Amino acid sequence: MLKVAKFGGSSMADAEQYKKVKDIILSDPARKVIVVSAAGKRKEDDHKITDLLYLCYAHIQYGVDPGDIFQMIAERYREICRDLSLSIDIEGELRQLKAALRPSVSRDWLVSRGEYFSARLLADYLKFDFVDSVEWVKFNLDGTINQDKTYRALRDLGTERRMVTPGFYGVLPDGRIRTMSRGGSDITGALAAAALDANIYENWTDVSGILMADPRIVDHPDTIRQITYPELRALSYMGAQVLHEGSIAPVREKHIPLNIRNTNDPTHPGTVIMESFDDKQGSGKLLTGIAGRRDFTIVTIHKSGMSNAIGILRSIMGCFADAGVNVEHITSGIDSVSLAISSEESRGSLYTVIGALQKTVVPEAMEVTEGISMVAAVGRKMVFVPGSSGALFAALGRAGVNVRMITQEPEELNIVVGVNNSDFEKTIQVIYESFVKQQ
Ligand code: ASP
């Protein structure tokens, strides 16, 4: 049994957090491969080490002394070493970092030091091996990750070792360090899990998994216990902030379950993400989650005989594509079609699209409605329950929400409703109340 556990920035923020992390790791001998982020914020107005390192780099580039920022970084690590009585030569490490703060310093090398320090310190504290990610996370020259080389390199380093490795960076073919995009330690964890065919990839953070709705809109929403990858995709597309996108593919390809857990509440089972669950009928809640985005523009085109006109949808879509506008949702009637586009993204090109539609499609009428929010109710079980969409619309109707547009995925994985921006929050609250609370 092998568990790869990744700990995020808040789990590495100070000595107190290190103690929790150690307890979690040592409570299960299967947690052998540990991936860490740089130290994050200890409280709301604190700084993330990675942000300080980027700031340090900017100072150097502008010829401003980075001394004060360096001191802030150094103090964070000295404190952890002191509080945990670590044996690592932290002063030697910090001297090396300080000496490197020159105009020629590589940005990626510098900002990767947060993860490097976290891994060094935690390895020392756990008495696990420190394995630098330059030894196994291999980038291609174009900045993409060479999955084969990466997997092979980690396996070659030994599959039975107990190790701590830094997230967020790897090595280019010429030996230079290369960082991933922000939040990239999630990817490193997924790569390690996939390389070693782990039984599970645990992603430890400061929340007990993915919430069923945005807590700013719904008071204390429940945690999603089980979610499939397609559901996750539907929710994150509609704005739910979950994991780094790149962290999904490596574990999904290998059918490794991904478990989001809370370092501050380690007995909570968190959220498990898998390709599918064996729960088709009956059990649990009908809805998995609700998410939404504001500020869509809906373009509705009316033309008699539209349904009989071959290729008309292609011409319509062509007008949007030619102007570089992405159509996000579409719903069609016999003689009309409505297309939802992001207001922000189409700001500069909406009139070009309208002009092109007038010319190519020659509609009888066209309406443009702005200020629309799209809200998605996502749930893999809806397809098995007759009347689920009826119940959803009835609840919205009772609450006086005017539904302006409806789309549904072919598999009934989600139902998306377009409502006025002013009804955005109410729509999410009503769906939550009627489908989650009252079940
Ligand atoms: N430390 C990096 C960041 O702040 C990467 C990570 O935490 O995953 O983006």
Residues whose N, C-alpha, C, O or C-beta is under 5 A from the ligand:
A	BS01	LIG	G9 S37 A38 T50 F168 R182 G183 G184 S185 D186
